[in-house]
């Protein structure tokens, strides 16, 4: 996936709960969370808590996974 494009999709679909840039909001903070691609993909596919399953799919999903993995590695 393309993390730069994933940032755009994240801003449109995910930031409402996870906060701008994944800094946290009503949903968990993703920055620095050390998530791997497999975990992110499973969470997107299955949903968790208030997050419904399948919010993104196809190339958008691959791009969001790449973006979340990139920000989860930040301190």
Secondary structure, 3 states (H helix, E strand, C coil): CCHHHHHHHHHHHCHHHHCHHHCCCCCCCCCCCCCCHHHHHHHHHHCECCECCCCCCHHHHHHHHHHHHHHHCCC
